[in-house]
Amino acid sequence: MVQISTGEFPPFTAAHLLGGGFVNQVVQEAFAQQGYWVEFRFMPWQRGKREALKGRVEAASYWQCNAEVSKSFLCSDALKREQYVLFYRKVNPLPDWQELADLRGLRIGATAGYSYSEAFWQATESGVLTVELVQEDEQNIGKLLKGRIDALLLDPVVAYDLLARHFAPGAGHLLEFNPRPVAEMTGHLLISRKSPRAEELLRAFNVGLQALHDNGRYEQLWDGLLQGAYSEPTQPASKASPTNVQ
């Protein structure tokens, strides 16, 4: 059994979604490829990271990896790649920007707690960008639809999932996004260095994840994500049963 902390970030992670969300289903199936059971423990994000840091769970799904994180965790191969782009109202298009300075004077919505990129936060702190922070992504979507901000920074999959679940039909047709990413990053399974089998779990997970890519299963799950398989509530799937339990 591998206990993993995780949080709510639909459609990628959520207790009420198929497989616990797209990312968590990938985690379950990658471990199952190598004969490991998985049990997710849903909790607030920072608490989940602390639980893994202290070794109360063996891993956390899912986080960015950097030098600071690597001091306490082993980082898996990338679970998914993310791009944060600027959404805008079609009636108020953005300039065809090339660098962040081209966005000077626009009111940009962002979500507190997101990393985005160092360049984005430097531009914000220096006054190049005018950024308004909220606690939840759907708050920014509402502000954009009402014209209270000029753009919002969000992953397209998350944006359209929120539009489908929280806003009136057709609201998404009022918005568009510029494909130029403001920030790009990868998400990883973090395995606690406090676990006595940390290296073993890292190897097993990475081998299982590669197998999902090689046999086409990862692409199948991704296609399901894009088709809405992780947008409708279902019974939470907290465990995955492998063929050979470790």
C-alpha positions in Angstrom: 0.0 0.0 0.0 1.2 3.5 -0.9 -0.5 6.3 0.9 -0.5 9.6 -1.1 -1.7 13.0 -0.1 -3.5 15.1 -2.7 -5.9 18.0 -2.9 -8.8 19.4 -4.9 -7.9 20.7 -8.4 -10.5 19.4 -10.9 -10.3 17.9 -13.4 -6.8 16.8 -12.4 -7.3 15.9 -8.8 -10.7 15.7 -7.0 -12.2 13.1 -4.6 -15.6 13.1 -6.4 -14.1 12.5 -9.9 -13.3 9.3 -11.8 -10.1 7.9 -10.5 -9.7 10.9 -8.2 -9.1 13.0 -11.2 -6.9 12.6 -14.3 -3.6 13.0 -12.6 -4.5 10.7 -9.7 -5.7 8.0 -12.1 -2.4 8.1 -13.9 -0.6 7.8 -10.5 -2.8 4.8 -9.6 -2.3 3.0 -12.9 1.4 3.7 -13.0 1.9 2.1 -9.6 -0.5 -0.7 -10.5 1.7 -1.6 -13.4 4.4 -2.4 -10.9 2.1 -4.2 -8.4 1.4 -1.5 -5.9 -1.9 -0.6 -4.3 -2.5 3.2 -3.9 -4.6 5.0 -1.4 -5.2 8.7 -1.7 -5.8 11.0 1.3 -7.5 14.2 0.2 -6.7 17.3 2.3 -5.8 21.0 1.8 -2.7 21.2 -0.4 -0.2 22.6 2.0 -1.3 20.2 4.7 -0.8 17.4 2.3 2.7 18.5 1.5 3.5 18.7 5.2 2.1 15.3 5.8 4.5 13.9 3.2 7.4 16.0 4.4 6.9 14.4 7.9 6.6 10.9 6.4 3.0 10.5 7.6 2.2 9.6 3.9 4.8 8.4 1.5 4.1 10.7 -1.4 2.2 13.8 -2.5 0.3 14.2 -5.8 1.0 16.5 -7.6 3.5 19.4 -7.4 6.2 21.2 -9.2 9.8 20.1 -8.6 12.7 22.5 -7.9 15.9 22.5 -6.0 14.2 23.4 -2.7 11.6 20.7 -3.1 14.3 18.2 -3.9 15.8 18.6 -0.5 12.9 16.8 1.1 11.4 14.8 -1.8 12.3 12.6 -4.7 10.6 13.9 -7.8 9.1 11.5 -10.3 9.2 11.9 -14.1 6.7 14.5 -15.3 3.0 13.5 -14.8 1.8 16.2 -17.1 2.9 19.5 -18.7 1.0 22.6 -17.9 0.7 25.9 -19.8 -0.8 29.0 -18.2 -2.3 31.3 -20.9 -4.2 34.5 -21.0 -8.0 34.3 -21.4 -9.9 37.4 -22.6 -13.3 38.4 -23.7 -13.8 38.2 -27.5 -15.3 41.7 -27.5 -12.1 43.0 -25.8 -9.2 41.2 -27.4 -5.6 41.4 -26.1 -2.7 42.8 -28.0 -0.6 40.3 -29.9 2.0 40.4 -27.1 5.6 39.1 -27.4 6.9 39.9 -24.0 5.3 40.6 -20.6 6.0 44.4 -21.0 3.5 44.4 -23.9 0.8 43.7 -21.3 1.5 46.8 -19.3 -1.7 48.6 -18.2 -4.0 45.6 -18.5 -5.8 44.2 -15.4 -4.7 40.6 -15.2 -6.4 38.1 -12.8 -4.3 35.5 -11.1 -4.9 33.0 -8.3 -3.1 33.2 -5.0 -0.9 30.2 -4.3 0.0 29.4 -7.9 3.7 29.5 -8.8 3.3 30.6 -12.5 6.9 31.7 -13.3 9.6 33.8 -11.8 9.5 36.2 -14.7 5.7 36.7 -14.1 6.1 37.6 -10.4 9.1 39.8 -11.1 7.1 41.8 -13.6 4.3 42.0 -11.1 6.5 43.2 -8.2 8.2 45.8 -10.5 4.9 47.2 -11.6 5.3 46.1 -15.2 2.1 44.0 -14.8 -1.1 45.0 -12.9 -2.2 41.7 -11.3 -5.3 41.2 -9.1 -5.2 38.1 -6.9 -8.2 36.0 -5.9 -8.4 32.7 -3.9 -10.3 30.6 -6.5 -10.0 30.3 -10.2 -13.8 30.6 -10.8 -13.7 34.1 -9.1 -11.4 35.3 -11.9 -13.6 33.8 -14.6 -16.6 35.6 -13.1 -14.6 38.9 -13.0 -13.5 38.5 -16.6 -17.0 37.7 -17.9 -18.2 40.9 -16.1 -15.4 43.0 -17.6 -13.8 43.7 -14.2 -10.4 42.5 -15.4 -9.0 42.4 -18.9 -7.5 39.0 -18.8 -7.0 36.0 -16.6 -4.1 33.5 -16.3 -5.2 29.9 -16.3 -4.6 26.4 -17.7 -7.1 25.9 -20.6 -8.3 22.5 -19.5 -9.1 23.9 -16.0 -10.7 27.0 -17.5 -13.2 25.1 -19.7 -13.9 22.6 -16.9 -14.8 25.4 -14.6 -16.9 27.1 -17.2 -18.9 23.9 -17.8 -19.5 23.3 -14.1 -20.0 26.7 -12.6 -21.3 29.1 -15.3 -24.3 29.4 -17.6 -24.3 27.4 -20.9 -22.6 29.4 -23.6 -20.4 31.5 -21.2 -17.3 29.8 -22.6 -18.2 31.1 -26.1 -17.7 34.6 -24.8 -14.0 34.0 -24.0 -10.9 33.2 -26.0 -7.3 32.6 -25.1 -3.9 33.6 -26.6 -1.9 30.4 -27.1 1.4 32.0 -26.1 2.1 30.7 -22.7 2.9 33.1 -19.8 4.2 30.2 -17.8 5.1 26.5 -18.5 5.8 23.9 -16.0 5.6 20.2 -15.2 3.8 18.4 -12.4 5.3 15.5 -10.5 4.6 12.9 -7.8 6.8 13.9 -4.8 8.0 10.9 -2.8 9.0 11.7 0.8 12.7 11.1 1.6 11.4 10.0 5.0 10.0 6.9 3.5 12.4 3.9 3.9 11.5 2.7 0.5 11.6 6.1 -1.3 14.1 5.0 -4.0 12.2 1.8 -4.6 8.9 3.7 -5.0 10.5 6.2 -7.3 11.9 3.5 -9.6 8.6 1.6 -9.6 6.5 4.6 -10.4 8.7 5.9 -13.2 8.8 2.5 -14.8 5.0 2.2 -14.5 4.5 5.7 -15.9 6.7 5.0 -18.9 4.7 1.8 -19.5 1.5 3.9 -19.7 3.1 6.0 -22.4 4.5 3.1 -24.3 1.3 1.1 -24.4 -0.9 4.1 -25.3 -2.9 4.1 -22.0 -1.7 7.6 -21.0 -2.9 9.0 -24.4 -6.2 7.2 -23.9 -6.6 8.8 -20.4 -5.7 12.2 -21.8 -8.2 11.9 -24.6 -10.8 11.1 -22.0 -9.9 14.2 -20.1 -10.4 16.4 -23.1 -13.7 14.7 -23.8 -15.0 15.4 -20.3 -14.5 12.1 -18.6 -13.2 13.9 -15.5 -15.8 16.6 -15.4 -18.8 14.7 -14.0 -19.0 13.6 -10.4 -18.7 9.9 -9.7 -17.9 7.6 -6.8 -14.4 8.5 -5.5 -11.8 5.9 -6.4 -9.2 6.0 -3.6 -7.5 2.7 -4.3 -6.1 1.0 -7.4 -5.6 -2.8 -7.2 -2.6 -4.2 -9.0 -2.1 -7.7 -10.2 0.7 -8.3 -7.8 0.6 -6.5 -4.5 4.0 -5.5 -2.9 
